[in-house]
Amino acid sequence: MFVGILSAIGAGLLWAVMGVVISRTARRNIDLLTLMVLYGIASLLGAWLFMADYHALARGAPDHLGWLSLIMITCGVADAVSVVLLQRAMCSGHHGVVWTMSKSGFVLPFLASIWIFGEPAKPFKLVSLGAIVASVICFGLVNTDEAPVPAPAGAPASLRARGGRSWFVLALTALFITGLVQAFATVPSQWAGWSDRGHLRIPIYYIGVTAGYGTISFFVRRKWDFRVLPWALLVSVTALFSLVLIFKSLDSLKSVNLISLSYPVGMGVCITTFALYSLLVLREAVRPLYVVAMLLGIAGVVLGALQ
């Protein structure tokens, strides 16, 4: 259990690093699509070259390979869509609030673990769910026209013109997509007697990620800016290690019937770390309702872990 919790904490810290990168692309008008296409390609190559266990695969493919491929590719495509929505939301909303809200989607695998996989509905789980729902409602009630977020000098016009509720719709959509991805990602760990023979979960996932970003980029038809390559490599390394850690956490906690703990712990660390970055580094303006909503979101994650 200790290994599972520690792995989830490590994954949460790495997710926060990815959040910082997405935040910086929004504030500096960096070409996110080029960055993420290059990230997908680099991660796809890295995963198949260094993570897949070809010796194990020579002895036979893992069980349920077809279902595994369908689930992980779908998760990869959906993740690509959610990141694009998240960056768009950050261009018109408070970065700390957008990140906290979008990452609250862990309630969906939380519910799936109870309703589908039969984990007990303990009081802390129910209170946690209530806190997350209250947090999202508070975010929706925030009047962003009265709480503008200061943009840095030289920032693009889209960033300086804050206000409205478009960021809320985008963040809410990212919340549901993220939650569905997390719910589906836990499914293979729930299969009786299943193990990731050949270590194919991450390599297959990156087929979906690369296809998702590539398709979005094709339809947007932007010019490619290869100056973002260093950012792409940073995101690639960070994302690969975060996936290794979260899947290790899921598999470890499965043995003690606490698989629903992985994402709440990871997201709690992720949200708290990014909130500190938002307040201490970005120095984003806050209003009381922002603070209440963020605290409710963090409290929901912490309560989910204290079961």
C-alpha positions in Angstrom: 0.0 0.0 0.0 2.9 2.4 0.8 4.3 2.0 -2.7 0.9 2.7 -4.2 0.4 5.9 -2.2 4.0 7.1 -2.9 3.6 6.4 -6.6 0.4 8.4 -6.7 2.1 11.3 -4.9 4.9 11.2 -7.5 2.5 11.2 -10.4 0.6 14.2 -8.9 3.8 16.2 -8.7 4.6 15.4 -12.3 1.0 16.3 -13.4 1.5 19.7 -11.7 4.7 20.2 -13.8 2.6 19.6 -17.0 0.1 22.1 -15.7 2.8 24.7 -15.4 3.8 24.1 -19.0 0.2 24.4 -20.3 -0.2 27.6 -18.2 3.0 29.1 -19.7 1.8 28.3 -23.3 -1.5 30.2 -22.6 0.3 33.2 -21.1 3.0 33.4 -23.8 0.8 32.5 -26.8 3.0 29.5 -27.5 1.8 27.2 -30.2 0.3 24.5 -28.1 -0.7 22.2 -30.9 2.8 22.0 -32.4 4.2 21.4 -28.9 1.7 18.6 -28.2 2.1 16.9 -31.6 5.8 16.8 -31.1 5.3 15.6 -27.5 3.0 12.8 -28.8 5.5 11.7 -31.4 8.4 11.8 -28.9 6.4 9.9 -26.3 5.2 7.3 -28.8 8.7 6.5 -29.9 10.1 6.6 -26.3 7.3 4.3 -25.0 7.7 1.7 -27.8 11.5 1.8 -27.7 12.1 1.8 -24.0 9.0 0.7 -22.1 7.5 -2.2 -24.1 8.9 -5.6 -23.0 9.5 -7.4 -26.2 10.9 -10.5 -24.4 7.6 -10.9 -22.6 5.7 -10.3 -25.8 7.7 -13.0 -27.6 6.1 -15.5 -25.1 2.6 -14.3 -26.0 0.4 -11.2 -26.1 -1.2 -10.0 -22.9 -4.8 -11.1 -22.1 -7.6 -8.9 -23.5 -5.3 -7.1 -25.9 -8.1 -6.0 -28.1 -10.0 -4.4 -25.2 -6.8 -3.0 -23.8 -6.0 -1.3 -27.2 -9.5 0.1 -27.5 -9.5 1.5 -24.0 -6.1 3.0 -24.1 -6.3 4.5 -27.6 -9.6 6.1 -26.7 -8.1 7.5 -23.5 -5.2 8.9 -25.5 -7.5 10.7 -28.0 -9.7 12.0 -25.3 -6.7 13.3 -23.3 -5.6 15.3 -26.3 -9.0 17.0 -26.6 -9.1 17.8 -22.9 -5.6 19.4 -22.9 -6.6 21.7 -25.9 -9.8 22.7 -24.1 -7.8 23.3 -20.9 -5.3 25.6 -22.6 -8.2 27.6 -24.2 -9.8 27.9 -20.8 -6.6 29.3 -19.3 -6.5 31.9 -22.0 -9.6 33.5 -20.6 -9.8 32.4 -17.0 -7.9 32.2 -13.7 -5.2 29.5 -14.2 -5.4 28.1 -10.7 -9.2 27.9 -10.8 -9.3 26.3 -14.3 -6.7 23.7 -13.3 -8.4 22.8 -10.0 -11.8 22.5 -11.7 -10.6 20.5 -14.7 -8.7 18.0 -12.5 -11.7 17.5 -10.2 -12.9 14.9 -12.8 -11.5 12.2 -10.6 -15.0 11.9 -9.1 -16.1 9.8 -12.1 -13.6 6.9 -11.5 -14.4 7.4 -7.9 -18.1 6.6 -8.6 -17.2 3.9 -11.0 -15.2 2.1 -8.3 -18.3 2.1 -6.1 -21.1 1.4 -8.6 -19.3 -0.8 -11.1 -16.5 -2.5 -9.3 -18.2 -2.9 -5.9 -15.9 -0.9 -3.5 -17.7 0.1 -0.4 -19.3 3.6 -0.3 -17.6 4.9 2.8 -18.7 8.2 4.4 -15.5 9.9 3.4 -16.1 9.1 -0.2 -19.6 10.6 -0.1 -18.5 13.7 1.7 -15.6 14.0 -0.8 -18.0 13.8 -3.7 -20.2 16.5 -2.2 -17.3 18.8 -1.7 -16.2 18.4 -5.3 -19.7 19.1 -6.6 -20.0 22.2 -4.4 -16.6 23.4 -5.7 -17.7 23.2 -9.3 -21.0 25.0 -8.4 -19.0 27.8 -6.7 -16.7 28.1 -9.8 -19.8 28.5 -11.9 -21.2 31.3 -9.7 -17.9 33.4 -9.9 -18.4 36.7 -11.7 -15.2 36.8 -13.8 -15.9 40.3 -15.0 -15.4 41.4 -11.4 -12.3 39.3 -10.9 -10.0 39.9 -13.8 -6.7 38.2 -13.8 -3.7 40.4 -14.5 -1.7 39.4 -17.6 2.0 40.1 -18.0 3.3 42.9 -20.1 3.4 42.0 -23.8 0.8 39.2 -23.4 -1.4 38.4 -26.4 -4.7 40.3 -26.7 -6.7 37.1 -26.1 -5.1 36.8 -22.7 -5.5 40.4 -21.7 -9.2 40.4 -22.5 -10.5 38.4 -19.6 -14.1 38.0 -18.6 -17.2 36.1 -19.4 -17.9 32.4 -18.7 -16.4 30.7 -21.7 -13.6 29.5 -19.5 -16.1 27.8 -17.2 -17.7 25.8 -20.1 -14.3 24.8 -21.4 -13.1 23.8 -18.0 -16.3 21.9 -17.2 -16.0 20.0 -20.5 -12.4 19.2 -19.7 -13.5 18.0 -16.2 -15.9 15.4 -17.7 -13.4 14.2 -20.3 -10.6 13.9 -17.8 -13.0 12.0 -15.4 -14.0 9.6 -18.2 -10.4 9.0 -19.2 -9.5 8.2 -15.6 -12.5 5.9 -15.2 -11.6 3.9 -18.3 -7.9 3.8 -17.4 -8.7 1.9 -14.2 -10.5 -0.8 -16.0 -7.6 -3.1 -17.0 -6.3 -3.1 -13.4 -9.7 -4.4 -12.3 -9.6 -7.4 -14.6 -9.3 -10.6 -12.5 -5.8 -12.1 -12.7 -4.7 -9.6 -15.4 -1.2 -8.2 -15.6 0.4 -5.8 -18.1 2.5 -8.5 -19.7 4.7 -6.7 -22.2 4.1 -3.3 -20.6 1.9 -2.2 -23.4 -0.6 0.1 -21.7 1.5 3.2 -22.1 2.8 2.6 -25.6 -0.8 1.9 -26.8 -2.1 5.0 -25.0 0.4 7.1 -27.0 -1.0 5.9 -30.3 -4.2 7.6 -29.2 -2.5 10.7 -28.0 -0.5 11.2 -31.2 -3.5 10.5 -33.3 -5.6 12.9 -31.3 -3.2 15.9 -31.5 -2.4 15.1 -35.1 -6.0 15.1 -36.1 -6.8 18.4 -34.3 -3.7 20.0 -35.8 -4.7 18.9 -39.3 -8.1 20.5 -39.1 -6.8 23.7 -37.5 -4.2 23.9 -40.3 -1.6 25.9 -38.3 2.0 26.4 -39.3 4.4 24.4 -37.3 6.7 26.2 -34.9 9.6 23.8 -34.1 11.0 26.3 -31.5 8.7 24.5 -29.0 10.7 21.2 -29.3 12.5 21.6 -25.9 9.1 22.1 -24.2 7.7 19.1 -26.0 10.6 16.9 -24.8 10.1 18.2 -21.2 6.4 17.3 -21.4 7.2 13.9 -22.9 9.6 12.8 -20.2 7.3 14.2 -17.5 4.2 12.5 -18.9 5.9 9.1 -19.4 7.1 8.9 -15.9 3.8 10.1 -14.5 2.0 7.3 -16.3 4.5 4.7 -15.0 3.8 5.9 -11.5 0.0 6.1 -11.7 -0.3 2.6 -13.2 2.1 1.3 -10.6 -0.1 2.9 -8.0 -3.3 1.4 -9.5 -1.8 -2.1 -9.7 -0.3 -1.9 -6.1 -3.5 -0.6 -4.5 -5.6 -3.2 -6.3 -4.2 -5.9 -4.0 -5.7 -4.2 -0.9 -9.0 -3.2 -2.6 -8.1 0.5 -2.5 -7.7 1.2 -6.2 -10.1 4.2 -5.9 -7.4 5.9 -3.8 -4.8 6.4 -6.6 -6.4 9.2 -8.6 -7.7 11.2 -5.5 -4.2 11.2 -3.9 -2.5 12.0 -7.2 -4.9 14.8 -8.0 -4.8 16.2 -4.5 -1.0 16.6 -4.8 -1.4 18.0 -8.3 -4.1 20.5 -7.5 -2.4 21.8 -4.3 1.0 22.1 -6.1 -0.5 24.0 -9.0 -2.5 26.3 -6.6 0.7 27.3 -4.9 2.3 28.0 -8.3 -0.8 30.1 -9.3 -0.7 32.2 -6.1 3.0 32.5 -5.4 4.5 32.6 -9.0 1.8 33.9 -11.2 0.4 36.1 -8.4 -3.1 35.7 -9.8 -5.8 37.9 -8.3 -8.4 36.0 -6.2 -11.9 36.7 -4.9 -13.5 35.1 -1.8 -15.6 32.8 -3.9 -12.5 31.6 -5.9 -10.8 30.8 -2.6 -13.9 28.9 -1.3 -14.2 26.9 -4.5 -10.5 26.0 -4.6 -10.6 25.0 -0.9 -13.7 22.8 -1.4 -12.0 21.1 -4.4 -8.8 20.4 -2.4 -10.8 19.3 0.6 -12.8 16.9 -1.6 -9.6 15.3 -2.8 -8.1 15.1 0.7 -11.3 13.6 2.2 -11.3 11.0 -0.6 -7.9 9.9 0.5 -8.7 9.7 4.2 -11.0 6.6 3.8 
